[in-house]
Amino acid sequence: MAEKLKLKVKIISPERMVFEGEADELITQGVNGQFGILPDHIPFMTPIDIGVTKIINEGETEYIATLGGTFQVKDNEIIILAKCAELAGEIDVMRAEAAKARAEARLGNKEVELDAVRANIAIAKALARLKAAMKQG
C-alpha cells in the first residue's frame, strides 16, 4: 500500500516555534479569504490575515490563532511566519474577552479621539483568540 502523503507544518512567531508537526490538511485565513491546503499543492505564497489556522491530522484537529504574517507552501512543506500566534490551549480567554471589551469601549466613546483602525484590529485579534480557544475547548 502506498504511503499517505503528509504536509510538514511549521508555525513560527518572533518569540518561538508555535507548532511543528504533520498534517493531512491545513486551513487558514488569507487576506483575500479563507483557503485550505492538501498534500501535493502547487507552490504558493501569500500574506495571511488575523484569524484561526486549523490543522487536521489523523482525525485530530489543532486550532491556532494566527494574527497576520506570511504563508508559504512548497514540496508539501508549509511555513507560516506569523506576527503573533497562539495555540488554542494556551489562550487566556478572560484576557482576550477583556481586550475585546476595552477596544469596543474605545470605539463607542465618541468623546475620545482614537485610532479606529487600531481598535478594530484589537477587536479582530481578540475574536480570533476567542474563536480558536472555543473550538479547541
LUMTIRO-192960 format. One line per field, with one value per residue: residue number from 1; residue in three letters; x, y, z of N, C-alpha, C, O in turn. Coordinates in steps of 0.02 Angstrom, whole numbers, plus 50000, padded with zeros to 5 digits. Atoms other than C-alpha are relative to their C-alpha. Example, Ala and Ser with C-alpha at 12.3 -4.5 7.8 and 13.67 -1.06 7.14 Angstrom:
<recs>
nr	c(1_2)
rest	c(ALA_SER)
n_X	c(50045_49958)
n_Y	c(49941_49941)
n_Z	c(50000_49997)
ca_X	c(50615_50684)
ca_Y	c(49775_49947)
ca_Z	c(50390_50357)
c_X	c(50045_49961)
c_Y	c(50060_50055)
c_Z	c(50000_50037)
o_X	c(50097_49986)
o_Y	c(50059_50110)
o_Z	c(50033_50045)
</recs>
This chain:
<recs>
nr	c(1_2_3_4_5_6_7_8_9_10_11_12_13_14_15_16_17_18_19_20_21_22_23_24_25_26_27_28_29_30_31_32_33_34_35_36_37_38_39_40_41_42_43_44_45_46_47_48_49_50_51_52_53_54_55_56_57_58_59_60_61_62_63_64_65_66_67_68_69_70_71_72_73_74_75_76_77_78_79_80_81_82_83_84_85_86_87_88_89_90_91_92_93_94_95_96_97_98_99_100_101_102_103_104_105_106_107_108_109_110_111_112_113_114_115_116_117_118_119_120_121_122_123_124_125_126_127_128_129_130_131_132_133_134_135_136_137)
rest	c(MET_ALA_GLU_LYS_LEU_LYS_LEU_LYS_VAL_LYS_ILE_ILE_SER_PRO_GLU_ARG_MET_VAL_PHE_GLU_GLY_GLU_ALA_ASP_GLU_LEU_ILE_THR_GLN_GLY_VAL_ASN_GLY_GLN_PHE_GLY_ILE_LEU_PRO_ASP_HIS_ILE_PRO_PHE_MET_THR_PRO_ILE_ASP_ILE_GLY_VAL_THR_LYS_ILE_ILE_ASN_GLU_GLY_GLU_THR_GLU_TYR_ILE_ALA_THR_LEU_GLY_GLY_THR_PHE_GLN_VAL_LYS_ASP_ASN_GLU_ILE_ILE_ILE_LEU_ALA_LYS_CYS_ALA_GLU_LEU_ALA_GLY_GLU_ILE_ASP_VAL_MET_ARG_ALA_GLU_ALA_ALA_LYS_ALA_ARG_ALA_GLU_ALA_ARG_LEU_GLY_ASN_LYS_GLU_VAL_GLU_LEU_ASP_ALA_VAL_ARG_ALA_ASN_ILE_ALA_ILE_ALA_LYS_ALA_LEU_ALA_ARG_LEU_LYS_ALA_ALA_MET_LYS_GLN_GLY)
n_X	c(50042_49961_49998_50041_49961_50014_49971_49958_50023_49967_50028_49947_50010_49935_49978_49987_50032_50066_50023_49960_50027_50028_50071_50034_50032_49993_50045_49982_50033_49959_50027_50055_50048_49976_49979_49975_49944_49994_49936_49985_50022_49949_49969_50047_49979_50048_50007_50059_50036_50017_50050_49985_49972_50025_49956_50033_49954_50024_50064_49994_49997_49966_50017_49949_50015_49944_50019_49964_49935_49988_50012_49967_50000_49959_49977_50035_49977_50034_49970_50036_49963_50054_49983_50015_50038_50012_50038_50065_49997_49960_50032_50034_50065_50022_49959_50023_50065_49989_49970_50055_50045_49965_49998_50069_50016_49965_50037_50065_49992_49994_49964_49928_49972_49960_49986_50051_49970_49966_50051_50030_49951_50001_50061_49990_49952_50034_50050_49963_49979_50059_50024_49955_50008_50066_50001_49957_50026)
n_Y	c(49941_49938_49958_49939_49938_49955_49933_49982_49933_49960_49933_49967_49930_49972_50024_50072_50048_50011_50067_50037_50067_50021_49987_50024_49941_49938_49947_49938_49939_49955_49931_50001_50050_50063_50049_50063_50031_50073_50022_49990_49934_49963_49949_49944_49955_49945_49974_50024_49950_50020_50053_50064_50052_50066_50054_50065_50056_50064_49990_49953_49931_49950_49932_49951_49930_49971_49929_49968_50028_50024_50072_50028_50073_50024_50069_50027_49967_49937_49957_49938_49952_49960_49942_50027_50063_50032_50063_49989_50020_49952_49934_49977_49978_49940_49944_49984_49968_49934_49959_49986_49951_49936_49972_49980_49940_49943_49983_49972_49937_49948_49942_50012_50007_50060_50032_50051_50058_50039_50030_50055_50054_50031_50041_50058_50044_50031_50047_50058_50039_50031_50051_50057_50031_50032_50059_50052_50020)
n_Z	c(50000_50004_49940_50006_49997_49945_50001_49942_49983_49949_49987_49962_49982_49981_49934_49994_50045_49970_50019_50050_50004_50064_50010_50060_50030_49962_50021_49967_50024_50040_50004_50048_49979_49973_50049_49974_50035_49995_50029_50071_50024_50037_49959_49989_49946_49993_49932_49964_49961_49932_50002_49968_50043_49980_50023_49992_50008_49974_49968_49945_50024_49958_50019_49981_50019_50037_50003_50054_50017_50067_50010_50058_50008_50056_49990_49941_49939_49987_49949_49985_49959_49972_49958_49934_50005_49936_49999_49968_49930_49962_50000_49939_50024_49963_50024_50067_49993_49972_50054_50047_49968_49998_50067_50017_49961_50032_50062_49982_49965_50052_49972_50001_50067_50000_50065_50008_50032_49947_49957_50037_50002_49934_49997_50044_49966_49943_50027_50026_49942_49970_50047_49996_49934_49994_50043_49971_49934)
ca_X	c(50000_50065_50116_49994_50070_50079_50109_50252_50194_50291_50209_50338_50313_50451_50455_50456_50411_50223_50187_50290_50212_50122_49951_49830_49753_49778_49651_49695_49638_49721_49698_49580_49482_49499_49593_49643_49796_49809_49965_50041_49978_50068_50194_50100_50143_50026_50003_49886_49759_49704_49611_49617_49728_49655_49774_49695_49799_49739_49565_49630_49614_49727_49673_49797_49759_49871_49872_49944_50102_50160_50109_50211_50188_50314_50353_50225_50308_50207_50289_50187_50289_50161_50169_50091_50023_49948_49894_49711_49751_49869_49747_49690_49505_49468_49612_49551_49373_49437_49542_49389_49281_49414_49429_49239_49225_49357_49260_49097_49167_49136_49220_49390_49492_49567_49637_49484_49591_49696_49540_49463_49624_49623_49444_49490_49638_49533_49396_49524_49594_49420_49368_49522_49502_49317_49343_49483_49397)
ca_Y	c(50000_50173_50286_50429_50599_50720_50905_50961_51116_51248_51400_51521_51684_51807_51732_51545_51394_51386_51225_51095_50935_50843_50873_50795_50966_51147_51288_51469_51648_51738_51924_51878_51747_51576_51440_51259_51159_50972_50869_50899_51079_51189_51311_51459_51610_51742_51859_51795_51895_51890_51727_51546_51414_51239_51090_50920_50763_50584_50645_50761_50950_51086_51268_51411_51597_51671_51860_51908_51858_51761_51588_51478_51301_51210_51024_50978_51094_51237_51380_51516_51662_51742_51914_51829_51652_51560_51379_51373_51284_51424_51567_51661_51677_51804_51914_51904_51947_52095_52158_52145_52241_52378_52401_52405_52534_52643_52634_52677_52829_52974_53099_53019_53040_52872_52771_52671_52558_52505_52475_52368_52268_52239_52175_52060_51989_51958_51875_51761_51709_51676_51579_51468_51437_51396_51275_51182_51179)
ca_Z	c(50000_49956_50098_50127_50089_50233_50247_50359_50452_50547_50626_50690_50785_50829_51004_50967_50863_50898_50804_50713_50651_50513_50438_50316_50285_50340_50331_50367_50338_50194_50162_50019_50116_50193_50100_50125_50078_50045_50003_49831_49822_49697_49770_49842_49948_50019_50165_50299_50396_50577_50601_50653_50573_50579_50566_50536_50560_50580_50627_50763_50746_50817_50817_50820_50824_50689_50693_50525_50436_50284_50220_50105_50039_49930_49913_50048_50174_50248_50340_50423_50486_50600_50677_50828_50852_50999_51020_51069_51232_51284_51257_51411_51370_51508_51448_51267_51319_51421_51273_51159_51284_51303_51115_51092_51231_51145_50982_51071_51162_51042_51159_51146_50988_50944_50803_50749_50640_50791_50895_50757_50741_50929_50917_50771_50868_51023_50919_50833_51001_51071_50915_50923_51110_51097_50951_51040_51210)
c_X	c(50044_49994_49960_50044_49976_50030_50044_49986_50044_49964_50047_49979_50068_50027_50021_49970_49934_49975_50049_49973_49974_49926_49976_49970_50013_49953_50019_49966_50050_49968_49942_49948_50034_50020_50026_50054_49999_50069_50002_49971_50057_50033_49957_50026_49951_50003_49938_49973_49993_49946_50023_50027_49979_50046_49965_50051_49973_49935_50000_50008_50033_49981_50053_49978_50062_49980_50042_50066_50004_49993_50037_49992_50042_50023_49972_50026_49966_50039_49956_50045_49949_50026_49990_49958_49996_49961_49937_50002_50039_49967_49964_49934_49976_50039_49977_49932_50007_50029_49946_49954_50032_49999_49930_49981_50034_49964_49934_50003_50014_50039_50075_50023_50046_50010_49952_50029_50034_49949_49967_50047_50002_49939_50009_50047_49966_49950_50034_50023_49941_49973_50043_49992_49935_49996_50040_49969_49936)
c_Y	c(50063_50040_50064_50062_50044_50068_50007_50073_50030_50067_50033_50072_50029_49973_49927_49961_49982_49930_49971_49929_49985_50015_49966_50059_50060_50052_50063_50059_50043_50070_50004_49947_49937_49953_49938_49971_49925_49980_50008_50065_50033_50050_50063_50040_50058_50028_49970_50056_49976_49947_49938_49952_49933_49947_49934_49945_49938_50008_50047_50071_50044_50068_50047_50069_50027_50072_50038_49967_49977_49924_49978_49925_49983_49930_49970_50027_50068_50037_50061_50040_50050_50059_49981_49937_49968_49936_50012_49984_50048_50068_50013_50032_50063_50062_50022_50034_50072_50047_50019_50054_50070_50034_50023_50063_50061_50021_50034_50068_50055_50061_49993_49991_49939_49976_49941_49937_49955_49966_49941_49941_49964_49955_49937_49950_49963_49948_49936_49956_49963_49943_49937_49963_49962_49937_49943_49972_49965)
c_Z	c(50000_50064_49987_50007_50058_49985_50062_50014_50055_50005_50049_50014_50017_50066_50000_49942_50034_49986_49950_50000_49931_49996_49936_49962_50046_49969_50038_49966_49962_49998_49951_50016_50025_49944_50035_49956_50015_49973_49924_49972_49961_50047_50002_50059_50003_50070_50033_50044_50072_49995_50037_49947_50029_49968_50015_49985_50033_50039_50060_49972_50052_49973_50027_49977_49966_49983_49949_49987_49928_49999_49938_50001_49939_50019_50065_50067_50005_50054_50007_50046_50025_50040_50073_49989_50068_49990_50039_50074_50044_50006_50065_49978_50035_49977_49930_50002_50027_49947_49949_50029_50002_49932_49978_50037_49969_49937_50016_50033_49948_50024_49995_49928_50001_49929_49992_49967_50052_50044_49964_49993_50067_50009_49958_50032_50058_49976_49973_50057_50031_49956_50004_50066_50006_49956_50031_50064_49994)
o_X	c(50094_49941_49967_50083_49917_50079_50026_49993_50059_49953_50056_49958_50117_50088_50066_49934_49934_49945_50072_49974_49986_49892_50014_49960_50018_49949_50029_49931_50094_49912_49902_49906_50095_49989_50047_50058_49991_50101_49951_49959_50116_50003_49928_50048_49932_50023_49888_50008_50015_49894_50068_49998_49987_50054_49950_50082_49960_49925_49948_50038_50017_49983_50075_49961_50115_49929_50078_50093_49969_50016_50038_49999_50035_50048_50008_50016_49970_50056_49942_50060_49930_50077_50027_49916_50043_49910_49937_49972_50034_49992_49926_49933_49951_50010_49973_49921_49972_50009_49945_49935_49999_49986_49923_49947_50005_49958_49912_49952_50070_50060_50112_49995_50092_49978_49964_50007_50026_49959_49953_50025_50006_49944_49992_50036_49974_49944_50008_50017_49946_49953_50017_49988_49934_49964_50019_49971_49907)
o_Y	c(50066_50044_50096_50068_50048_50074_49984_50115_49998_50100_50010_50108_49992_49973_49908_49987_49948_49898_50005_49895_50022_50025_49957_50055_50053_50059_50060_50052_50074_50079_50051_49931_49929_49952_49940_49985_49904_50021_50002_50070_50022_50071_50084_50013_50085_49993_49956_50103_49921_49959_49941_49944_49920_49946_49918_49945_49938_49975_50063_50080_50041_50080_50041_50078_50033_50085_50085_49933_50004_49889_50013_49893_50015_49919_49938_49996_50109_50008_50096_50020_50096_50053_50001_49936_49969_49935_50047_50020_50044_50112_49971_50089_50109_50116_50082_50082_50117_50105_50076_50101_50120_50094_50075_50106_50115_50081_50078_50102_50062_50103_50043_49950_49935_49998_49888_49882_49894_49908_49890_49883_49903_49901_49882_49889_49903_49895_49881_49895_49904_49891_49881_49901_49907_49888_49885_49912_49945)
o_Z	c(50036_50095_49935_50055_50072_49948_50116_49970_50105_49955_50105_49968_50022_50078_50038_49900_50085_50030_49904_50051_49883_50047_49888_49901_50107_49908_50099_49916_49992_50021_49954_49974_50023_49892_50093_49896_50072_49939_49890_49912_49976_50097_49952_50109_49951_50117_50000_50063_50089_49964_50079_49894_50088_49907_50072_49932_50093_50090_50088_49918_50111_49913_50084_49919_49997_49950_49966_50031_49885_50044_49888_50053_49886_50074_50103_50119_49959_50106_49958_50102_49989_50075_50117_49945_50107_49955_50089_50114_50105_50041_50090_49957_50003_49971_49916_49966_50004_49942_49925_49994_49991_49926_49947_50009_49966_49924_49978_50037_49923_49984_49998_49891_50042_49882_50020_49983_50052_50064_49995_49995_50070_50037_49981_50028_50066_50005_49981_50054_50047_49981_50008_50068_50034_49976_50027_50077_50044)
</recs>
